[in-house]
């Protein structure tokens, strides 16, 4: 095998490995650059209402898509309950951590 074939086969694997774990790669990259999570959260807190609105819209779309499917009463009630709990946690109405 030549070197170019090895690089062409390895590079997509490495990229996909990083893309499957953005919860670990992004904070590590931000820390290496010098941006801490406290400074990032202070910058984002000004846009909290926009993020809450976007999350409410996305949760409602997800709820609508799940309720369109014919499912059991248990599935429907768990979907509604999960959506409400997810938004309540995101909005800070429920203290989880």
Secondary structure, 3 states (H helix, E strand, C coil): CCHHHHHHHHHHHHHHHHHCCHHHHHHHHHHHHCCCHHHHHHHHHHHHHHHHHHHHHHHHHHHHHHHHCCCCHHHHHHHHHHHHHHHHHHHCCCCCC
